[in-house]
Amino acid sequence: MTGTEAPPTPDHRTPAFVRDRLTTTAYGGLAVYAYLLYALGPLLPLLRQDLRLSYALMSLHSTAFAAGAILTNLLFRRVRTRVGHRVLFWSALAALALGSLLLATGLSAAVTLAAAALGGIGGALLQTTALAVLAEHHGAHESLRARALVEANAAASVSAVAAPLVISGLEGAGVAWNWCLVLPALALAAMYPTLRDEPLRPRTAPPVRSEVNTLEAPEPDRPTGSFPLRAALCGLVVGFEFCLAYYAAPLLTSAVQLTDNQASAALALFYGGELAGRLAGSRLTAGTRSARPAALVAGSLTVAAAGFLALWLAPTTWLALLGLVLGGLGVANLFPLTLSLAVSAAPGRIDQATARVQLAVSTCIMLAPLLLGTLSDHLGVRSAFGLAGCLLPAAALLLAAGRRRPLPAAASSSGVTPHVPR
């Protein structure tokens, strides 16, 4: 039995959520991707110090990572028609591991930028594949899909918390930080022998197509209704998250005079806040009376704004660290919940919708930290950091606008017409 095969009970309660082998494999791959992705935040200031880079050139590494992700998501639909999920998943994990090793051994900015781009290609392919599989596999009910995506991000948060602790631990022990980038290759070596036979085929029920739905459904390659707004919303909240992830450490160094090593270690508070928020989010999205995704997004934006203001304007170290924790709590569930909202607005096209959302996300990851780095070189980190705060009001406006747009009149790929609470 899988998490999507249990039929609804006569009283219309949500089917049981089951973490089967497919779900575990997807969670594991996303955790490996998250380790590298979130290691970049504390790692880039150390790389900047070693290679004597400007803030703009330091940020260009996140841009290269995101550019690789954009290329992947532009080609994902074409590649997916020729290659199955299993081949995509393991190929992506191998590319991610190789990019990590190259980043660890690069002696020049040219090499490390190329390594970041390769990591972005592998990471985006891995994330898009795993999230599409999870969204379809647990797509029998919207709360099941939201819970799977939130839990996947909770698993990723464990890796996110580990990343700065491993880096600061290596630095404290007098070991080069580069060794932290060996872990993705070790994870691949541990996962592949035991999980390689999992076909990674979503096992949802075939769509139930009524004559009315067939006539009213939008064209398969053109998601309509609220989907563009929700995809843009997903991009903005992730752009905000990575502004915090990449520039919280430089802000702590310049504003409250922490050392680079202390600031890198302090990022564990941000990722710890994310982990706590995602564990709480898993409970909120579970059960027969799960909280409404749109309401959770609105609440998360509010908490994220409070954390941002505390971090940005903090006159003391303890208040800045509190801001890190609140910021992590706030952004914890923004990506999985907004992704779930976007997928609900593109029924029957989960692979395509996930790839398009990832394209929006990668674009924001590419542009937001780069702009923040360029402004930091000219204005200072603290003044430039205000840019990140502008993304939250824009996200709130998109959330409100998306809730007013009608959903496409089509059944989801699970055969259940999606309902997005308003």
C-alpha positions as CSV (number, residue, x, y, z in Angstrom):
1,M,0.0,0.0,0.0
2,T,1.2,3.5,-0.7
3,G,0.3,6.9,0.6
4,T,-1.9,7.5,-2.4
5,E,-3.7,4.2,-2.8
6,A,-5.9,4.3,0.3
7,P,-9.4,5.3,-0.9
8,P,-11.3,8.0,0.9
9,T,-13.5,6.8,3.7
10,P,-17.2,7.1,3.5
11,D,-17.1,10.2,5.8
12,H,-14.7,11.9,3.3
13,R,-11.7,12.0,5.6
14,T,-8.3,12.4,4.2
15,P,-6.6,9.0,3.2
16,A,-3.7,7.8,5.4
17,F,-0.3,9.2,4.6
18,V,2.3,6.4,4.2
19,R,6.0,6.8,3.8
20,D,6.9,4.1,1.4
21,R,10.2,3.2,-0.3
22,L,9.6,5.8,-3.1
23,T,8.9,8.5,-0.6
24,T,12.1,7.6,1.5
25,T,14.3,7.7,-1.7
26,A,13.0,11.1,-2.7
27,Y,13.4,12.5,0.8
28,G,17.0,11.2,0.9
29,G,17.9,12.7,-2.5
30,L,16.5,16.1,-1.4
31,A,18.4,16.0,1.8
32,V,21.7,15.5,-0.1
33,Y,20.8,18.4,-2.4
34,A,19.9,20.6,0.6
35,Y,23.3,19.9,2.2
36,L,25.2,21.4,-0.7
37,L,22.6,24.2,-1.3
38,Y,22.7,25.4,2.3
39,A,26.4,24.8,2.7
40,L,26.9,27.6,0.2
41,G,25.7,30.2,2.7
42,P,28.4,29.7,5.3
43,L,30.9,28.4,2.7
44,L,31.0,31.4,0.3
45,P,32.4,33.9,2.8
46,L,35.2,31.4,3.6
47,L,35.8,30.9,-0.2
48,R,35.8,34.7,-0.6
49,Q,38.5,35.0,2.1
50,D,40.6,32.2,0.6
51,L,40.4,33.5,-3.0
52,R,40.2,37.2,-2.1
53,L,36.9,37.8,-4.0
54,S,34.7,40.8,-3.9
55,Y,31.1,40.5,-2.6
56,A,29.8,40.6,-6.2
57,L,32.2,37.8,-7.3
58,M,31.3,35.8,-4.2
59,S,27.6,36.1,-5.1
60,L,28.3,35.1,-8.7
61,H,28.8,31.6,-7.4
62,S,25.1,31.5,-6.3
63,T,24.3,33.0,-9.6
64,A,26.2,30.2,-11.4
65,F,24.5,27.6,-9.3
66,A,21.1,29.2,-10.2
67,A,22.0,29.5,-13.9
68,G,22.7,25.8,-14.0
69,A,19.3,25.2,-12.4
70,I,17.6,27.5,-15.0
71,L,19.2,25.6,-17.9
72,T,18.0,22.3,-16.4
73,N,14.4,23.4,-15.9
74,L,14.2,24.9,-19.4
75,L,15.2,21.5,-20.8
76,F,13.4,19.3,-18.1
77,R,10.2,18.7,-20.1
78,R,12.2,17.6,-23.2
79,V,14.5,15.4,-21.2
80,R,11.7,13.9,-19.2
81,T,9.9,12.6,-22.3
82,R,13.0,10.6,-23.2
83,V,14.3,9.5,-19.8
84,G,12.6,7.9,-16.8
85,H,12.5,9.4,-13.3
86,R,14.9,6.8,-11.9
87,V,17.7,7.6,-14.4
88,L,17.1,11.3,-13.9
89,F,17.3,11.0,-10.1
90,W,20.6,9.0,-9.9
91,S,22.2,11.0,-12.8
92,A,21.4,14.2,-11.0
93,L,22.7,13.0,-7.7
94,A,26.0,11.9,-9.4
95,A,26.3,15.4,-11.0
96,L,25.7,17.1,-7.7
97,A,28.4,15.0,-6.0
98,L,30.9,15.7,-8.8
99,G,30.1,19.5,-8.6
100,S,30.8,19.4,-4.8
101,L,34.1,17.7,-5.3
102,L,35.2,20.2,-7.9
103,L,34.1,23.1,-5.7
104,A,36.2,21.6,-2.9
105,T,39.4,21.3,-5.0
106,G,39.1,24.5,-7.2
107,L,42.0,26.8,-6.9
108,S,40.6,29.7,-8.9
109,A,37.3,31.5,-9.2
110,A,36.9,30.1,-12.8
111,V,37.0,26.6,-11.5
112,T,34.7,27.2,-8.5
113,L,32.2,29.0,-10.7
114,A,32.1,26.1,-13.1
115,A,31.7,23.7,-10.2
116,A,28.8,25.8,-8.8
117,A,27.1,25.7,-12.2
118,L,27.5,21.9,-12.4
119,G,26.1,21.6,-8.8
120,G,23.2,23.7,-9.9
121,I,22.4,21.5,-12.9
122,G,22.5,18.3,-10.8
123,G,20.7,19.9,-7.9
124,A,17.9,21.3,-9.9
125,L,17.4,18.1,-11.8
126,L,17.4,16.1,-8.6
127,Q,14.9,18.5,-6.9
128,T,12.5,18.8,-9.8
129,T,12.5,15.1,-10.3
130,A,12.0,14.2,-6.6
131,L,9.4,16.9,-6.0
132,A,7.4,15.9,-9.1
133,V,7.4,12.3,-8.0
134,L,6.3,13.2,-4.5
135,A,3.6,15.6,-5.7
136,E,2.1,13.0,-8.0
137,H,2.6,10.0,-5.7
138,H,0.8,11.7,-2.8
139,G,-1.6,13.6,-5.0
140,A,-4.8,11.8,-4.0
141,H,-5.6,14.7,-1.7
142,E,-4.2,18.2,-1.4
143,S,-3.3,17.8,2.2
144,L,-1.4,14.6,1.5
145,R,0.6,16.4,-1.2
146,A,1.3,19.4,1.0
147,R,2.4,17.1,3.8
148,A,4.7,15.1,1.6
149,L,6.3,18.4,0.3
150,V,6.6,19.8,3.8
151,E,8.1,16.6,5.2
152,A,10.6,16.5,2.3
153,N,11.7,20.0,3.3
154,A,11.9,18.9,6.9
155,A,14.3,16.1,5.9
156,A,16.3,18.7,3.9
157,S,16.4,20.9,7.0
158,V,18.3,18.3,8.9
159,S,21.0,18.5,6.3
160,A,20.7,22.3,6.3
161,V,21.4,22.4,10.1
162,A,24.3,20.0,9.7
163,A,26.0,22.1,6.9
164,P,27.2,25.1,9.0
165,L,28.0,22.9,12.0
166,V,30.2,20.7,9.9
167,I,32.0,23.7,8.3
168,S,32.5,25.5,11.6
169,G,33.6,22.2,13.3
170,L,36.2,21.6,10.6
171,E,37.5,25.2,11.0
172,G,37.6,24.9,14.8
173,A,39.5,21.7,14.5
174,G,42.1,23.2,12.2
175,V,40.9,21.2,9.2
176,A,40.2,22.9,5.9
177,W,36.5,23.6,5.3
178,N,36.8,22.0,1.8
179,W,36.4,18.6,3.3
180,C,32.7,19.3,4.1
181,L,32.1,19.0,0.3
182,V,33.0,15.3,0.3
183,L,29.8,14.4,2.1
184,P,27.5,14.4,-1.0
185,A,29.7,11.9,-2.7
186,L,29.7,9.7,0.4
187,A,25.9,9.9,0.6
188,L,25.6,8.8,-3.1
189,A,27.9,5.9,-2.3
190,A,25.7,4.9,0.6
191,M,22.3,5.4,-1.1
192,Y,22.8,3.8,-4.5
193,P,23.5,0.2,-3.5
194,T,20.4,0.0,-1.3
195,L,17.9,2.2,-3.2
196,R,18.9,1.9,-6.9
197,D,16.1,-0.7,-7.7
198,E,13.3,1.7,-6.7
199,P,11.6,2.6,-10.0
200,L,10.5,6.0,-8.8
201,R,7.2,5.7,-10.6
202,P,4.4,7.6,-9.0
203,R,1.5,5.2,-8.2
204,T,-1.5,7.5,-8.2
205,A,-4.8,6.5,-9.6
206,P,-5.3,7.4,-13.3
207,P,-7.2,10.7,-13.9
208,V,-11.0,10.6,-13.9
209,R,-12.0,12.6,-16.9
210,S,-15.5,13.8,-17.3
211,E,-16.9,15.1,-20.5
212,V,-17.3,18.5,-19.0
213,N,-13.8,18.6,-17.6
214,T,-12.4,17.5,-21.0
215,L,-14.1,20.4,-22.7
216,E,-13.2,23.0,-20.2
217,A,-9.6,21.9,-19.5
218,P,-6.9,24.4,-20.6
219,E,-4.3,23.4,-23.2
220,P,-1.8,20.9,-21.6
221,D,1.2,23.1,-22.3
222,R,-0.4,26.3,-21.0
223,P,-1.2,26.4,-17.3
224,T,-3.7,29.2,-16.7
225,G,-5.7,30.8,-13.9
226,S,-3.7,31.5,-10.7
227,F,-0.7,29.3,-11.7
228,P,1.6,32.2,-13.0
229,L,0.9,34.2,-9.8
230,R,1.6,31.2,-7.6
231,A,4.8,30.3,-9.5
232,A,6.0,33.9,-9.1
233,L,5.1,33.8,-5.4
234,C,7.2,30.6,-5.0
235,G,10.1,32.3,-6.6
236,L,9.9,35.4,-4.4
237,V,9.8,33.5,-1.1
238,V,12.8,31.4,-2.1
239,G,14.7,34.5,-3.3
240,F,14.1,36.0,0.2
241,E,15.2,32.7,1.9
242,F,18.5,32.7,0.0
243,C,19.2,36.4,0.6
244,L,19.1,35.4,4.3
245,A,21.0,32.2,3.8
246,Y,23.8,33.9,1.8
247,Y,24.0,37.3,3.5
248,A,23.1,36.7,7.1
249,A,26.7,35.7,7.9
250,P,28.3,38.8,6.2
251,L,25.7,40.9,8.0
252,L,26.5,39.5,11.4
253,T,30.2,40.1,10.7
254,S,29.8,43.7,9.7
255,A,26.9,44.7,12.0
256,V,27.6,42.9,15.3
257,Q,31.3,42.2,14.8
258,L,31.2,38.4,14.8
259,T,34.2,36.6,13.2
260,D,33.7,34.8,9.9
261,N,33.8,31.4,11.7
262,Q,31.3,32.6,14.4
263,A,28.9,34.0,11.8
264,S,29.1,30.7,9.8
265,A,28.3,28.7,12.9
266,A,25.5,31.1,13.8
267,L,23.7,30.1,10.6
268,A,22.9,26.9,12.4
269,L,20.3,28.9,14.3
270,F,18.6,29.9,11.0
271,Y,18.5,26.4,9.8
272,G,17.5,25.1,13.2
273,G,14.5,27.5,13.0
274,E,13.7,26.1,9.6
275,L,13.8,22.5,10.9
276,A,11.5,23.4,13.8
277,G,9.1,25.2,11.5
278,R,9.0,22.3,9.1
279,L,8.4,19.8,11.8
280,A,5.5,21.9,13.0
281,G,4.3,22.4,9.4
282,S,4.2,18.6,9.0
283,R,1.7,18.4,11.9
284,L,-0.3,21.4,10.7
285,T,-0.8,19.8,7.3
286,A,-1.7,16.4,8.7
287,G,-5.0,15.0,9.7
288,T,-8.6,15.5,8.6
289,R,-8.7,19.2,9.6
290,S,-5.4,20.4,8.3
291,A,-4.6,24.1,8.3
292,R,-5.3,25.9,5.0
293,P,-2.1,26.3,2.9
294,A,-2.9,29.9,2.0
295,A,-3.4,30.8,5.6
296,L,-0.2,29.1,6.6
297,V,1.7,31.0,3.9
298,A,0.2,34.3,5.2
299,G,1.3,33.5,8.8
300,S,4.7,32.4,7.6
301,L,5.3,35.6,5.8
302,T,4.4,37.5,9.0
303,V,6.9,35.6,11.1
304,A,9.6,35.9,8.4
305,A,9.1,39.7,8.3
306,A,9.5,39.9,12.1
307,G,12.7,37.9,11.9
308,F,14.1,39.9,9.1
309,L,13.5,43.2,10.9
310,A,15.1,41.9,14.1
311,L,18.2,40.7,12.2
312,W,18.5,43.8,10.0
313,L,18.0,46.4,12.6
314,A,19.5,44.6,15.6
315,P,21.7,46.8,17.8
316,T,22.9,43.7,19.8
317,T,24.2,40.2,19.0
318,W,21.4,38.4,20.9
319,L,18.7,40.2,19.0
320,A,20.3,39.5,15.7
321,L,20.5,35.8,16.6
322,L,16.9,35.8,17.6
323,G,16.1,37.3,14.2
324,L,17.9,34.4,12.6
325,V,15.7,31.9,14.5
326,L,12.5,33.8,13.6
327,G,13.6,34.1,10.0
328,G,14.2,30.4,9.8
329,L,10.8,29.7,11.4
330,G,9.1,32.0,8.9
331,V,10.6,30.8,5.7
332,A,10.5,27.1,6.8
333,N,7.3,26.2,5.0
334,L,7.0,28.9,2.4
335,F,8.5,26.9,-0.5
336,P,6.6,23.6,0.0
337,L,3.3,25.4,0.7
338,T,3.5,27.8,-2.3
339,L,4.7,24.9,-4.5
340,S,1.6,22.9,-3.4
341,L,-0.6,25.9,-4.2
342,A,1.0,26.2,-7.7
343,V,0.7,22.5,-8.5
344,S,-3.0,22.7,-7.5
345,A,-3.5,25.4,-10.1
346,A,-2.0,23.2,-12.8
347,P,-4.0,19.9,-12.5
348,G,-2.8,17.0,-14.6
349,R,0.5,18.6,-15.5
350,I,2.6,18.1,-12.3
351,D,6.0,17.4,-14.1
352,Q,5.6,20.5,-16.2
353,A,4.2,22.7,-13.4
354,T,7.1,21.7,-11.0
355,A,9.7,22.5,-13.7
356,R,8.1,25.9,-14.3
357,V,8.0,26.7,-10.6
358,Q,11.7,25.6,-10.3
359,L,12.5,27.9,-13.2
360,A,10.9,30.9,-11.4
361,V,12.7,29.8,-8.2
362,S,16.1,29.5,-9.9
363,T,15.7,32.9,-11.5
364,C,15.1,34.5,-8.2
365,I,18.0,32.6,-6.6
366,M,20.2,33.9,-9.4
367,L,19.1,37.5,-9.3
368,A,18.4,38.4,-5.7
369,P,21.7,37.4,-4.0
370,L,23.7,38.8,-7.0
371,L,21.9,42.2,-6.7
372,L,22.4,42.1,-3.0
373,G,26.2,41.4,-3.4
374,T,26.6,44.2,-6.0
375,L,24.8,46.7,-3.7
376,S,26.9,45.5,-0.7
377,D,30.1,46.4,-2.5
378,H,28.8,50.0,-3.0
379,L,26.6,50.6,0.0
380,G,27.8,48.1,2.6
381,V,26.1,44.9,3.6
382,R,23.6,46.3,6.1
383,S,22.3,49.0,3.8
384,A,22.0,46.6,0.9
385,F,20.3,44.0,3.1
386,G,17.1,46.0,3.0
387,L,16.6,44.7,-0.5
388,A,15.6,41.3,0.9
389,G,12.8,42.8,3.0
390,C,11.2,44.2,-0.2
391,L,10.4,40.7,-1.4
392,L,8.0,40.0,1.5
393,P,5.4,42.7,0.7
394,A,5.6,41.7,-3.0
395,A,5.0,38.0,-2.0
396,A,2.0,39.0,0.1
397,L,0.5,40.9,-2.8
398,L,0.9,37.9,-5.1
399,L,-0.7,35.6,-2.5
400,A,-3.7,37.8,-2.2
401,A,-4.0,38.2,-6.0
402,G,-3.6,34.4,-6.5
403,R,-6.5,33.6,-4.1
404,R,-8.8,35.8,-6.3
405,R,-8.0,34.0,-9.5
406,P,-10.1,30.9,-10.4
407,L,-8.4,27.5,-10.7
408,P,-8.5,25.6,-14.0
409,A,-11.6,23.4,-14.4
410,A,-9.8,20.1,-14.7
411,A,-9.2,17.0,-12.6
412,S,-5.8,16.5,-11.1
413,S,-3.6,13.6,-12.1
414,S,-4.8,11.7,-9.1
415,G,-8.4,11.9,-10.3
416,V,-9.3,14.4,-7.6
417,T,-10.4,17.9,-8.5
418,P,-8.0,20.1,-6.5
419,H,-9.5,22.4,-3.9
420,V,-7.4,25.3,-2.7
421,P,-8.9,26.7,0.5
422,R,-9.5,30.4,0.3
